């Protein structure tokens, strides 16, 4: 699942609305916290977790190192525990971090277009899946580290339900990795809403996508996804 709405999500949406060419946030991407709305979404995810039938609850939880993801699980676990569900212990893994944008860390597309128009043009030309910002990663690079984690989980958690708490880039990469050899590469524009849940089910041979980017557990909220 993707983390709840972050302060960067709010700032980027506002920049897109106004066309601002100012950097919306200071600091590092890894330290971006949840917004107030993101905390509400995480609480809703905790309610969703507690409502799962016992046989459908995750036995393991693996989370991104980034603050917004760890906060999402912390609020989820606290909410679920208050409802009588004892959540599994948390494992944190660097391979679930968000896509690294290098010199464009926390830069909105509007800022990149204003300050580095040649890079903005190259990004549009090669496509989001293949574009690697200077010092950063392409989505294809993210898929390589996600594939490594998936292979390790496949060996260590046989027959178990595993919940990954991560980012939109990781969810897209995971879908590509699970699809297997020969899968068409994503175009890099697939929407993964905040606090959405994507689910794969196994048949004893492989995993099959059951739902992608589901947000029905957020229907009672007024927070933009």
Secondary structure, 3 states (H helix, E strand, C coil): CECCCEHHHHHHHHHHHHCCCCCCCCCCHHHCCECHHHHHHHHHHHHHHHHCCHHHCCCEEEECCCHHHHHHHHHHHHHHHHCCCCCCCEEECHHHCCCCCHHHCCCCHHHHHHHCHHHHHHHHHHCCCCCCCCCCCCHHHHHHHHHHHHHHHHHHCCCCCEEEEECHHHHHHHHHHHHCCCCCCCCCCCCCCCCCEEEEEECCCCEEEEEEEECHHHCCCCCCC
